Amino acid sequence: MKRILFLLLLICAPMVAQNNALFQKANNAYNTGNYPEAISLYTEVLENGEESAELYFNLGNAHYKLNHIAESVYNYEKALLLDPADKTIQNNLEFANNMVIDDIKEVPKSGLSNFITSTISIFSFNGWAWIAILGAAIFAVLFLLYYFSVASKWKRLFFTVAITAVIISFISLIFAFHLKNVTLNNEFAIVFAEEVPVRSEPNLRGNELFLLHEGTKVQILNTFQDWIQLELANGSTGWTDKSSLKFLR
């Protein structure tokens, strides 16, 4: 087993070092204003299998500097999927969305629904999972302290905090699986075509309902051959060519 781990380290270490070097080189290119070079290097890191919120964020910044609307929105969205609580990513995404032609107003949610959605979106799936694990670990330690304590006041304290920890762990676990379920069942994409018609049917004979422009975020409802049924934040639906979209997987 140790030999296998050692071999894996030998195989992975050069790739990690290479990606770190490329990432630093990309940052240097960005800092000197060479945004096309930075984009090329950041993309190379992604193609090597490296993925992080910082990487997508930096790539989004480089595209934003060149007024690449769809690319900047797409990469900020990818960064936000990995770190949904990051305010800087949220702010930069808002700046990028200001460049998008389509001004689509989101259908307002009820107060309770909006509160639940906002609360769950504070952390990513991994974030809630780690909180659940930490809560379970705290519960285990405090329960042992409760079991072996003699003084009644300490037993009450340890028991109360242990129960609180296990409740937090349980709620975090529910949030994690809910977020995972939402991610799996709700697929989104960014429009990459400069302008694309949305039709009433998945063919060119369908009536043109409206036009979408690069950078607009859509939710995927269905797929039929080379066509995608989409829904906008305002509830409008229709069909468009799959090749005009880039999926946020």
ChimeraX commands (.cxc) that place a marker at each C-alpha (Angstrom):
marker #1 position 0.00,0.00,0.00 radius 0.5
marker #1 position 2.81,2.42,0.89 radius 0.5
marker #1 position 4.51,1.65,-2.41 radius 0.5
marker #1 position 1.32,2.43,-4.33 radius 0.5
marker #1 position 0.92,5.76,-2.50 radius 0.5
marker #1 position 4.56,6.58,-3.17 radius 0.5
marker #1 position 4.16,5.83,-6.88 radius 0.5
marker #1 position 1.03,7.97,-7.03 radius 0.5
marker #1 position 2.94,10.84,-5.42 radius 0.5
marker #1 position 5.74,10.43,-7.96 radius 0.5
marker #1 position 3.22,10.54,-10.81 radius 0.5
marker #1 position 1.11,13.44,-9.49 radius 0.5
marker #1 position 3.85,15.68,-8.08 radius 0.5
marker #1 position 5.29,16.78,-11.47 radius 0.5
marker #1 position 1.79,17.60,-12.80 radius 0.5
marker #1 position 0.94,19.63,-9.69 radius 0.5
marker #1 position 4.24,21.49,-9.96 radius 0.5
marker #1 position 3.62,22.14,-13.67 radius 0.5
marker #1 position 0.11,23.46,-13.02 radius 0.5
marker #1 position 1.37,25.71,-10.23 radius 0.5
marker #1 position 4.06,27.09,-12.54 radius 0.5
marker #1 position 1.51,27.68,-15.32 radius 0.5
marker #1 position -0.89,29.33,-12.89 radius 0.5
marker #1 position 1.82,31.68,-11.62 radius 0.5
marker #1 position 2.91,32.45,-15.18 radius 0.5
marker #1 position -0.71,33.22,-16.07 radius 0.5
marker #1 position -1.00,35.55,-13.06 radius 0.5
marker #1 position 2.16,37.35,-14.16 radius 0.5
marker #1 position 0.77,37.75,-17.67 radius 0.5
marker #1 position -2.48,39.12,-16.25 radius 0.5
marker #1 position -0.66,41.58,-13.97 radius 0.5
marker #1 position 1.32,42.94,-16.92 radius 0.5
marker #1 position -1.83,43.39,-19.01 radius 0.5
marker #1 position -1.19,40.49,-21.38 radius 0.5
marker #1 position -4.72,39.13,-21.05 radius 0.5
marker #1 position -4.74,36.84,-24.14 radius 0.5
marker #1 position -1.61,35.09,-22.82 radius 0.5
marker #1 position -3.16,34.83,-19.35 radius 0.5
marker #1 position -6.31,33.27,-20.83 radius 0.5
marker #1 position -4.24,30.75,-22.80 radius 0.5
marker #1 position -2.26,29.72,-19.71 radius 0.5
marker #1 position -5.29,29.54,-17.38 radius 0.5
marker #1 position -7.06,27.39,-19.99 radius 0.5
marker #1 position -4.04,25.10,-20.19 radius 0.5
marker #1 position -4.20,24.57,-16.41 radius 0.5
marker #1 position -7.89,23.64,-16.76 radius 0.5
marker #1 position -7.09,21.23,-19.58 radius 0.5
marker #1 position -4.55,19.56,-17.28 radius 0.5
marker #1 position -7.40,18.66,-14.94 radius 0.5
marker #1 position -6.91,21.41,-12.35 radius 0.5
marker #1 position -10.08,23.15,-11.16 radius 0.5
marker #1 position -10.65,25.76,-8.47 radius 0.5
marker #1 position -12.75,28.83,-7.77 radius 0.5
marker #1 position -9.62,31.01,-7.94 radius 0.5
marker #1 position -8.68,29.63,-11.35 radius 0.5
marker #1 position -12.12,30.26,-12.86 radius 0.5
marker #1 position -12.27,33.67,-11.17 radius 0.5
marker #1 position -8.93,34.75,-12.65 radius 0.5
marker #1 position -9.94,33.44,-16.06 radius 0.5
marker #1 position -13.20,35.38,-15.81 radius 0.5
marker #1 position -11.25,38.53,-14.93 radius 0.5
marker #1 position -8.99,38.14,-17.97 radius 0.5
marker #1 position -11.98,37.72,-20.29 radius 0.5
marker #1 position -13.72,40.68,-18.62 radius 0.5
marker #1 position -10.73,42.90,-19.36 radius 0.5
marker #1 position -11.12,42.02,-23.05 radius 0.5
marker #1 position -14.91,42.58,-22.97 radius 0.5
marker #1 position -15.60,38.91,-23.66 radius 0.5
marker #1 position -19.11,38.92,-22.21 radius 0.5
marker #1 position -20.11,35.26,-22.43 radius 0.5
marker #1 position -16.70,33.95,-21.37 radius 0.5
marker #1 position -16.46,36.22,-18.33 radius 0.5
marker #1 position -20.01,35.39,-17.15 radius 0.5
marker #1 position -19.40,31.67,-17.71 radius 0.5
marker #1 position -16.18,31.56,-15.70 radius 0.5
marker #1 position -17.55,33.66,-12.84 radius 0.5
marker #1 position -20.53,31.29,-12.68 radius 0.5
marker #1 position -18.15,28.31,-12.59 radius 0.5
marker #1 position -16.18,29.96,-9.78 radius 0.5
marker #1 position -19.39,30.63,-7.86 radius 0.5
marker #1 position -20.42,26.97,-8.12 radius 0.5
marker #1 position -17.21,26.06,-6.28 radius 0.5
marker #1 position -17.37,28.92,-3.77 radius 0.5
marker #1 position -20.93,30.29,-3.59 radius 0.5
marker #1 position -20.25,32.49,-0.54 radius 0.5
marker #1 position -17.41,34.48,-2.10 radius 0.5
marker #1 position -18.53,38.14,-2.27 radius 0.5
marker #1 position -15.79,39.17,-4.71 radius 0.5
marker #1 position -16.92,36.55,-7.23 radius 0.5
marker #1 position -20.53,37.64,-6.76 radius 0.5
marker #1 position -19.61,41.30,-7.33 radius 0.5
marker #1 position -17.56,40.60,-10.45 radius 0.5
marker #1 position -20.34,38.41,-11.84 radius 0.5
marker #1 position -22.73,41.30,-11.32 radius 0.5
marker #1 position -20.37,43.62,-13.24 radius 0.5
marker #1 position -20.15,41.09,-16.08 radius 0.5
marker #1 position -23.94,40.69,-16.16 radius 0.5
marker #1 position -24.25,44.45,-16.57 radius 0.5
marker #1 position -22.64,44.01,-20.01 radius 0.5
marker #1 position -25.28,41.49,-21.07 radius 0.5
marker #1 position -27.87,42.95,-23.45 radius 0.5
marker #1 position -30.81,40.91,-22.16 radius 0.5
marker #1 position -32.22,42.47,-18.99 radius 0.5
marker #1 position -34.25,39.60,-17.56 radius 0.5
marker #1 position -36.03,40.19,-14.28 radius 0.5
marker #1 position -36.20,37.18,-12.00 radius 0.5
marker #1 position -39.64,36.07,-10.85 radius 0.5
marker #1 position -39.80,37.04,-7.14 radius 0.5
marker #1 position -39.96,34.17,-4.67 radius 0.5
marker #1 position -41.94,34.04,-1.46 radius 0.5
marker #1 position -40.22,35.26,1.69 radius 0.5
marker #1 position -39.75,31.80,3.20 radius 0.5
marker #1 position -38.62,30.23,-0.08 radius 0.5
marker #1 position -36.14,33.03,-0.67 radius 0.5
marker #1 position -34.79,32.72,2.90 radius 0.5
marker #1 position -34.27,28.96,2.57 radius 0.5
marker #1 position -32.60,29.31,-0.84 radius 0.5
marker #1 position -30.32,32.10,0.42 radius 0.5
marker #1 position -29.37,30.09,3.51 radius 0.5
marker #1 position -28.55,26.92,1.58 radius 0.5
marker #1 position -26.52,28.90,-0.96 radius 0.5
marker #1 position -24.17,30.25,1.71 radius 0.5
marker #1 position -21.91,27.19,1.31 radius 0.5
marker #1 position -21.24,24.68,-1.44 radius 0.5
marker #1 position -22.13,20.98,-1.17 radius 0.5
marker #1 position -18.63,20.27,0.19 radius 0.5
marker #1 position -18.94,23.13,2.68 radius 0.5
marker #1 position -22.17,21.77,4.18 radius 0.5
marker #1 position -20.74,18.24,4.17 radius 0.5
marker #1 position -17.70,19.37,6.19 radius 0.5
marker #1 position -19.94,21.19,8.68 radius 0.5
marker #1 position -21.96,17.98,9.08 radius 0.5
marker #1 position -18.78,15.98,9.71 radius 0.5
marker #1 position -17.47,18.57,12.18 radius 0.5
marker #1 position -20.81,18.61,14.01 radius 0.5
marker #1 position -20.78,14.81,14.28 radius 0.5
marker #1 position -17.22,14.85,15.61 radius 0.5
marker #1 position -18.06,17.51,18.22 radius 0.5
marker #1 position -21.11,15.48,19.25 radius 0.5
marker #1 position -18.99,12.34,19.73 radius 0.5
marker #1 position -16.42,14.18,21.90 radius 0.5
marker #1 position -19.04,15.97,24.01 radius 0.5
marker #1 position -21.07,12.80,24.48 radius 0.5
marker #1 position -17.98,11.05,25.87 radius 0.5
marker #1 position -17.37,14.01,28.18 radius 0.5
marker #1 position -21.01,13.86,29.26 radius 0.5
marker #1 position -20.80,10.10,29.89 radius 0.5
marker #1 position -17.66,10.31,32.03 radius 0.5
marker #1 position -18.48,13.55,33.87 radius 0.5
marker #1 position -19.48,13.36,37.51 radius 0.5
marker #1 position -20.75,16.88,38.22 radius 0.5
marker #1 position -24.37,17.33,37.14 radius 0.5
marker #1 position -23.84,20.89,35.86 radius 0.5
marker #1 position -21.12,19.71,33.47 radius 0.5
marker #1 position -23.24,16.76,32.37 radius 0.5
marker #1 position -26.10,19.15,31.50 radius 0.5
marker #1 position -23.77,21.47,29.64 radius 0.5
marker #1 position -22.08,18.71,27.64 radius 0.5
marker #1 position -25.43,17.09,26.85 radius 0.5
marker #1 position -27.00,20.37,25.68 radius 0.5
marker #1 position -24.07,21.32,23.45 radius 0.5
marker #1 position -23.79,17.75,22.12 radius 0.5
marker #1 position -27.48,17.74,21.12 radius 0.5
marker #1 position -27.03,21.17,19.49 radius 0.5
marker #1 position -24.02,19.86,17.55 radius 0.5
marker #1 position -25.88,16.80,16.28 radius 0.5
marker #1 position -28.86,18.95,15.21 radius 0.5
marker #1 position -26.53,21.28,13.30 radius 0.5
marker #1 position -24.85,18.24,11.75 radius 0.5
marker #1 position -28.20,16.79,10.71 radius 0.5
marker #1 position -29.43,20.07,9.20 radius 0.5
marker #1 position -26.13,20.56,7.36 radius 0.5
marker #1 position -26.44,17.06,5.94 radius 0.5
marker #1 position -29.95,17.83,4.69 radius 0.5
marker #1 position -28.71,21.10,3.12 radius 0.5
marker #1 position -25.77,19.30,1.48 radius 0.5
marker #1 position -27.97,16.64,-0.13 radius 0.5
marker #1 position -30.59,19.23,-1.10 radius 0.5
marker #1 position -27.90,21.34,-2.78 radius 0.5
marker #1 position -26.50,18.28,-4.52 radius 0.5
marker #1 position -29.97,17.33,-5.71 radius 0.5
marker #1 position -30.64,20.85,-7.00 radius 0.5
marker #1 position -27.29,20.83,-8.84 radius 0.5
marker #1 position -28.03,17.47,-10.46 radius 0.5
marker #1 position -31.63,18.24,-11.40 radius 0.5
marker #1 position -31.21,21.88,-12.41 radius 0.5
marker #1 position -28.82,22.36,-15.27 radius 0.5
marker #1 position -27.86,25.80,-16.50 radius 0.5
marker #1 position -26.02,27.18,-19.49 radius 0.5
marker #1 position -24.66,30.46,-20.83 radius 0.5
marker #1 position -25.52,31.78,-24.29 radius 0.5
marker #1 position -22.29,32.02,-26.30 radius 0.5
marker #1 position -23.77,33.06,-29.65 radius 0.5
marker #1 position -23.85,36.79,-30.31 radius 0.5
marker #1 position -27.58,36.51,-30.98 radius 0.5
marker #1 position -29.81,33.43,-31.07 radius 0.5
marker #1 position -33.55,33.07,-31.70 radius 0.5
marker #1 position -35.73,31.12,-29.27 radius 0.5
marker #1 position -38.56,29.25,-30.99 radius 0.5
marker #1 position -41.85,27.68,-29.97 radius 0.5
marker #1 position -40.83,24.25,-31.34 radius 0.5
marker #1 position -37.53,22.33,-31.67 radius 0.5
marker #1 position -37.24,23.06,-35.41 radius 0.5
marker #1 position -36.77,26.00,-37.77 radius 0.5
marker #1 position -40.53,26.05,-38.52 radius 0.5
marker #1 position -41.30,27.06,-34.94 radius 0.5
marker #1 position -42.38,30.64,-34.33 radius 0.5
marker #1 position -39.63,32.97,-33.14 radius 0.5
marker #1 position -40.63,33.94,-29.61 radius 0.5
marker #1 position -37.72,36.20,-28.67 radius 0.5
marker #1 position -33.99,36.71,-29.12 radius 0.5
marker #1 position -31.23,36.00,-26.62 radius 0.5
marker #1 position -27.75,37.48,-26.62 radius 0.5
marker #1 position -24.34,36.39,-25.41 radius 0.5
marker #1 position -23.85,36.09,-21.68 radius 0.5
marker #1 position -27.47,35.35,-20.78 radius 0.5
marker #1 position -27.92,32.53,-18.27 radius 0.5
marker #1 position -30.65,29.98,-19.01 radius 0.5
marker #1 position -31.98,26.87,-17.29 radius 0.5
marker #1 position -32.10,23.66,-19.32 radius 0.5
marker #1 position -35.50,21.93,-19.25 radius 0.5
marker #1 position -35.22,19.36,-22.01 radius 0.5
marker #1 position -33.11,18.15,-24.92 radius 0.5
marker #1 position -34.30,16.98,-28.34 radius 0.5
marker #1 position -31.65,16.09,-30.92 radius 0.5
marker #1 position -29.72,19.35,-31.52 radius 0.5
marker #1 position -32.28,21.49,-29.72 radius 0.5
marker #1 position -32.53,22.63,-26.10 radius 0.5
marker #1 position -35.68,23.68,-24.30 radius 0.5
marker #1 position -34.77,26.51,-21.95 radius 0.5
marker #1 position -36.34,28.67,-19.30 radius 0.5
marker #1 position -35.36,32.20,-18.32 radius 0.5
marker #1 position -35.39,33.69,-14.84 radius 0.5
marker #1 position -38.62,35.50,-15.71 radius 0.5
marker #1 position -40.39,32.22,-16.55 radius 0.5
marker #1 position -40.25,32.51,-20.37 radius 0.5
marker #1 position -39.55,29.23,-22.18 radius 0.5
marker #1 position -38.68,28.10,-25.69 radius 0.5
marker #1 position -36.34,26.06,-27.87 radius 0.5
marker #1 position -32.95,27.01,-29.28 radius 0.5
marker #1 position -29.95,25.44,-30.99 radius 0.5
marker #1 position -27.73,23.50,-28.57 radius 0.5
marker #1 position -24.54,24.75,-30.24 radius 0.5
marker #1 position -25.27,28.32,-29.13 radius 0.5
marker #1 position -24.98,27.39,-25.44 radius 0.5
marker #1 position -22.18,26.35,-23.09 radius 0.5
marker #1 position -23.27,24.20,-20.17 radius 0.5
marker #1 position -22.37,25.00,-16.56 radius 0.5
marker #1 position -21.46,21.46,-15.54 radius 0.5
marker link #1:1,2 radius 0.2
marker link #1:2,3 radius 0.2
marker link #1:3,4 radius 0.2
marker link #1:4,5 radius 0.2
marker link #1:5,6 radius 0.2
marker link #1:6,7 radius 0.2
marker link #1:7,8 radius 0.2
marker link #1:8,9 radius 0.2
marker link #1:9,10 radius 0.2
marker link #1:10,11 radius 0.2
marker link #1:11,12 radius 0.2
marker link #1:12,13 radius 0.2
marker link #1:13,14 radius 0.2
marker link #1:14,15 radius 0.2
marker link #1:15,16 radius 0.2
marker link #1:16,17 radius 0.2
marker link #1:17,18 radius 0.2
marker link #1:18,19 radius 0.2
marker link #1:19,20 radius 0.2
marker link #1:20,21 radius 0.2
marker link #1:21,22 radius 0.2
marker link #1:22,23 radius 0.2
marker link #1:23,24 radius 0.2
marker link #1:24,25 radius 0.2
marker link #1:25,26 radius 0.2
marker link #1:26,27 radius 0.2
marker link #1:27,28 radius 0.2
marker link #1:28,29 radius 0.2
marker link #1:29,30 radius 0.2
marker link #1:30,31 radius 0.2
marker link #1:31,32 radius 0.2
marker link #1:32,33 radius 0.2
marker link #1:33,34 radius 0.2
marker link #1:34,35 radius 0.2
marker link #1:35,36 radius 0.2
marker link #1:36,37 radius 0.2
marker link #1:37,38 radius 0.2
marker link #1:38,39 radius 0.2
marker link #1:39,40 radius 0.2
marker link #1:40,41 radius 0.2
marker link #1:41,42 radius 0.2
marker link #1:42,43 radius 0.2
marker link #1:43,44 radius 0.2
marker link #1:44,45 radius 0.2
marker link #1:45,46 radius 0.2
marker link #1:46,47 radius 0.2
marker link #1:47,48 radius 0.2
marker link #1:48,49 radius 0.2
marker link #1:49,50 radius 0.2
marker link #1:50,51 radius 0.2
marker link #1:51,52 radius 0.2
marker link #1:52,53 radius 0.2
marker link #1:53,54 radius 0.2
marker link #1:54,55 radius 0.2
marker link #1:55,56 radius 0.2
marker link #1:56,57 radius 0.2
marker link #1:57,58 radius 0.2
marker link #1:58,59 radius 0.2
marker link #1:59,60 radius 0.2
marker link #1:60,61 radius 0.2
marker link #1:61,62 radius 0.2
marker link #1:62,63 radius 0.2
marker link #1:63,64 radius 0.2
marker link #1:64,65 radius 0.2
marker link #1:65,66 radius 0.2
marker link #1:66,67 radius 0.2
marker link #1:67,68 radius 0.2
marker link #1:68,69 radius 0.2
marker link #1:69,70 radius 0.2
marker link #1:70,71 radius 0.2
marker link #1:71,72 radius 0.2
marker link #1:72,73 radius 0.2
marker link #1:73,74 radius 0.2
marker link #1:74,75 radius 0.2
marker link #1:75,76 radius 0.2
marker link #1:76,77 radius 0.2
marker link #1:77,78 radius 0.2
marker link #1:78,79 radius 0.2
marker link #1:79,80 radius 0.2
marker link #1:80,81 radius 0.2
marker link #1:81,82 radius 0.2
marker link #1:82,83 radius 0.2
marker link #1:83,84 radius 0.2
marker link #1:84,85 radius 0.2
marker link #1:85,86 radius 0.2
marker link #1:86,87 radius 0.2
marker link #1:87,88 radius 0.2
marker link #1:88,89 radius 0.2
marker link #1:89,90 radius 0.2
marker link #1:90,91 radius 0.2
marker link #1:91,92 radius 0.2
marker link #1:92,93 radius 0.2
marker link #1:93,94 radius 0.2
marker link #1:94,95 radius 0.2
marker link #1:95,96 radius 0.2
marker link #1:96,97 radius 0.2
marker link #1:97,98 radius 0.2
marker link #1:98,99 radius 0.2
marker link #1:99,100 radius 0.2
marker link #1:100,101 radius 0.2
marker link #1:101,102 radius 0.2
marker link #1:102,103 radius 0.2
marker link #1:103,104 radius 0.2
marker link #1:104,105 radius 0.2
marker link #1:105,106 radius 0.2
marker link #1:106,107 radius 0.2
marker link #1:107,108 radius 0.2
marker link #1:108,109 radius 0.2
marker link #1:109,110 radius 0.2
marker link #1:110,111 radius 0.2
marker link #1:111,112 radius 0.2
marker link #1:112,113 radius 0.2
marker link #1:113,114 radius 0.2
marker link #1:114,115 radius 0.2
marker link #1:115,116 radius 0.2
marker link #1:116,117 radius 0.2
marker link #1:117,118 radius 0.2
marker link #1:118,119 radius 0.2
marker link #1:119,120 radius 0.2
marker link #1:120,121 radius 0.2
marker link #1:121,122 radius 0.2
marker link #1:122,123 radius 0.2
marker link #1:123,124 radius 0.2
marker link #1:124,125 radius 0.2
marker link #1:125,126 radius 0.2
marker link #1:126,127 radius 0.2
marker link #1:127,128 radius 0.2
marker link #1:128,129 radius 0.2
marker link #1:129,130 radius 0.2
marker link #1:130,131 radius 0.2
marker link #1:131,132 radius 0.2
marker link #1:132,133 radius 0.2
marker link #1:133,134 radius 0.2
marker link #1:134,135 radius 0.2
marker link #1:135,136 radius 0.2
marker link #1:136,137 radius 0.2
marker link #1:137,138 radius 0.2
marker link #1:138,139 radius 0.2
marker link #1:139,140 radius 0.2
marker link #1:140,141 radius 0.2
marker link #1:141,142 radius 0.2
marker link #1:142,143 radius 0.2
marker link #1:143,144 radius 0.2
marker link #1:144,145 radius 0.2
marker link #1:145,146 radius 0.2
marker link #1:146,147 radius 0.2
marker link #1:147,148 radius 0.2
marker link #1:148,149 radius 0.2
marker link #1:149,150 radius 0.2
marker link #1:150,151 radius 0.2
marker link #1:151,152 radius 0.2
marker link #1:152,153 radius 0.2
marker link #1:153,154 radius 0.2
marker link #1:154,155 radius 0.2
marker link #1:155,156 radius 0.2
marker link #1:156,157 radius 0.2
marker link #1:157,158 radius 0.2
marker link #1:158,159 radius 0.2
marker link #1:159,160 radius 0.2
marker link #1:160,161 radius 0.2
marker link #1:161,162 radius 0.2
marker link #1:162,163 radius 0.2
marker link #1:163,164 radius 0.2
marker link #1:164,165 radius 0.2
marker link #1:165,166 radius 0.2
marker link #1:166,167 radius 0.2
marker link #1:167,168 radius 0.2
marker link #1:168,169 radius 0.2
marker link #1:169,170 radius 0.2
marker link #1:170,171 radius 0.2
marker link #1:171,172 radius 0.2
marker link #1:172,173 radius 0.2
marker link #1:173,174 radius 0.2
marker link #1:174,175 radius 0.2
marker link #1:175,176 radius 0.2
marker link #1:176,177 radius 0.2
marker link #1:177,178 radius 0.2
marker link #1:178,179 radius 0.2
marker link #1:179,180 radius 0.2
marker link #1:180,181 radius 0.2
marker link #1:181,182 radius 0.2
marker link #1:182,183 radius 0.2
marker link #1:183,184 radius 0.2
marker link #1:184,185 radius 0.2
marker link #1:185,186 radius 0.2
marker link #1:186,187 radius 0.2
marker link #1:187,188 radius 0.2
marker link #1:188,189 radius 0.2
marker link #1:189,190 radius 0.2
marker link #1:190,191 radius 0.2
marker link #1:191,192 radius 0.2
marker link #1:192,193 radius 0.2
marker link #1:193,194 radius 0.2
marker link #1:194,195 radius 0.2
marker link #1:195,196 radius 0.2
marker link #1:196,197 radius 0.2
marker link #1:197,198 radius 0.2
marker link #1:198,199 radius 0.2
marker link #1:199,200 radius 0.2
marker link #1:200,201 radius 0.2
marker link #1:201,202 radius 0.2
marker link #1:202,203 radius 0.2
marker link #1:203,204 radius 0.2
marker link #1:204,205 radius 0.2
marker link #1:205,206 radius 0.2
marker link #1:206,207 radius 0.2
marker link #1:207,208 radius 0.2
marker link #1:208,209 radius 0.2
marker link #1:209,210 radius 0.2
marker link #1:210,211 radius 0.2
marker link #1:211,212 radius 0.2
marker link #1:212,213 radius 0.2
marker link #1:213,214 radius 0.2
marker link #1:214,215 radius 0.2
marker link #1:215,216 radius 0.2
marker link #1:216,217 radius 0.2
marker link #1:217,218 radius 0.2
marker link #1:218,219 radius 0.2
marker link #1:219,220 radius 0.2
marker link #1:220,221 radius 0.2
marker link #1:221,222 radius 0.2
marker link #1:222,223 radius 0.2
marker link #1:223,224 radius 0.2
marker link #1:224,225 radius 0.2
marker link #1:225,226 radius 0.2
marker link #1:226,227 radius 0.2
marker link #1:227,228 radius 0.2
marker link #1:228,229 radius 0.2
marker link #1:229,230 radius 0.2
marker link #1:230,231 radius 0.2
marker link #1:231,232 radius 0.2
marker link #1:232,233 radius 0.2
marker link #1:233,234 radius 0.2
marker link #1:234,235 radius 0.2
marker link #1:235,236 radius 0.2
marker link #1:236,237 radius 0.2
marker link #1:237,238 radius 0.2
marker link #1:238,239 radius 0.2
marker link #1:239,240 radius 0.2
marker link #1:240,241 radius 0.2
marker link #1:241,242 radius 0.2
marker link #1:242,243 radius 0.2
marker link #1:243,244 radius 0.2
marker link #1:244,245 radius 0.2
marker link #1:245,246 radius 0.2
marker link #1:246,247 radius 0.2
marker link #1:247,248 radius 0.2
marker link #1:248,249 radius 0.2
view
